[in-house]
């Protein structure tokens, strides 16, 4: 079921419990407010996202651990050339 309604908000908004149940959001809920967007998500989904974020950072931090020591004697001086083909 995909249902949309256009609402004219005057004092607040009420979200029918059936919509929340159908979306399988569970409880508690988290409201995320960003420019141009208000998103309602299950707090458990947010915790799962945080776990993925931690895993992502761990992978990112490990990227250089097995790299061989410098093969370019002038890497600091000519880093733009090696990275971007400039200079």
C-alpha positions in Angstrom: 0.0 0.0 0.0 1.3 3.4 -1.0 -0.9 6.2 0.2 -0.3 9.9 0.0 -2.3 12.8 1.3 -1.8 16.5 0.8 -2.4 18.2 4.1 -2.8 21.9 5.0 -1.2 22.2 8.4 -2.5 24.9 10.7 -1.6 23.8 14.2 0.0 20.4 14.0 -0.1 17.0 12.3 -1.7 13.7 13.3 -0.4 10.5 11.7 -2.9 7.6 11.8 -1.6 4.6 13.8 -2.5 2.3 10.9 0.0 4.1 8.7 2.8 3.6 11.2 1.8 -0.1 11.7 1.7 -0.7 7.9 5.1 0.9 7.5 6.4 -1.5 10.2 8.2 1.3 12.0 7.7 -0.2 15.4 8.3 1.9 18.5 9.9 4.1 19.5 10.0 6.4 16.6 12.6 9.0 15.7 11.8 12.2 13.8 14.6 13.6 11.6 14.3 17.2 10.5 16.4 18.5 7.6 15.9 21.4 5.3 13.0 20.6 3.0 12.3 17.2 4.7 10.8 15.7 7.8 11.3 12.0 8.1 9.8 9.6 10.6 11.9 6.4 11.1 11.9 3.6 13.6 14.5 4.1 16.3 15.7 0.5 15.7 16.4 1.3 12.0 18.4 4.3 13.1 20.5 2.1 15.5 21.1 -0.3 12.6 22.2 2.6 10.4 24.6 3.8 13.2 26.1 0.3 13.3 26.7 0.4 9.5 28.3 3.8 9.8 30.7 2.5 12.5 31.5 -0.5 10.2 32.1 1.9 7.3 34.5 4.1 9.2 36.4 1.0 10.4 36.9 -0.1 6.8 37.9 3.4 5.7 40.5 3.6 8.5 42.0 0.2 7.5 42.6 1.1 3.9 46.2 2.2 4.3 47.3 -0.4 6.8 48.7 -2.9 4.3 50.0 -0.4 1.8 53.7 -0.8 0.8 56.0 1.9 2.0 56.5 4.8 -0.4 57.6 4.0 -3.9 57.5 7.6 -5.0 60.5 9.6 -3.7 58.8 13.0 -4.4 55.2 12.2 -3.5 54.9 15.1 -1.1 56.3 17.5 -3.7 54.3 16.2 -6.7 51.2 14.9 -5.1 48.9 16.8 -7.5 50.7 15.2 -10.4 50.3 11.6 -9.0 46.7 12.1 -7.8 45.2 14.3 -10.5 47.7 14.3 -13.4 48.4 18.0 -12.9 51.6 19.9 -12.5 
